Amino acid sequence: MDVEREGFKAFFDYVCQNKNLYRIIREAESVDLELFIEHYRKIAEGYIKGLKVAMNEGQIRTIEPETVAYCLMGMAEFLGMRWVLWENKLPPKKEVDAMMDFVFYGIAPKR
């Protein structure tokens, strides 16, 4: 859980310092679709490897790692867009906490 939180925070810090990243990636989709796809696939590959290790070590439950990787990437990208790009600041702690709660517990009611 701590590794995931720190990874998200590092991403938000990075995009805060490199806000043009969003524009460049979005433009790449229409300029060079293969490059756009390769960008996300490369990120996902690393994520998938880490998720498989965490699953094998019993740190997280076993679930389709590719799907989880893309879901986590999407969450980070949109939360970053919401706060870093639109508000010009890092996501507040309560927002990151809510995201992490969702990552680890989903939307199922508490038992």
Buried (B, 14 or more C-beta within 10 A) or exposed (E): EEEBBEBBBEBBEEBBEEEEBBEEBEEBEEEEEEEBEEBBEEBBEEBBEBBBEBBEEEEBEEEEBEEBBBEBBEBBBEBBBEBBBEEEEBBEEEBBEEBBEEBEEEEEEEE
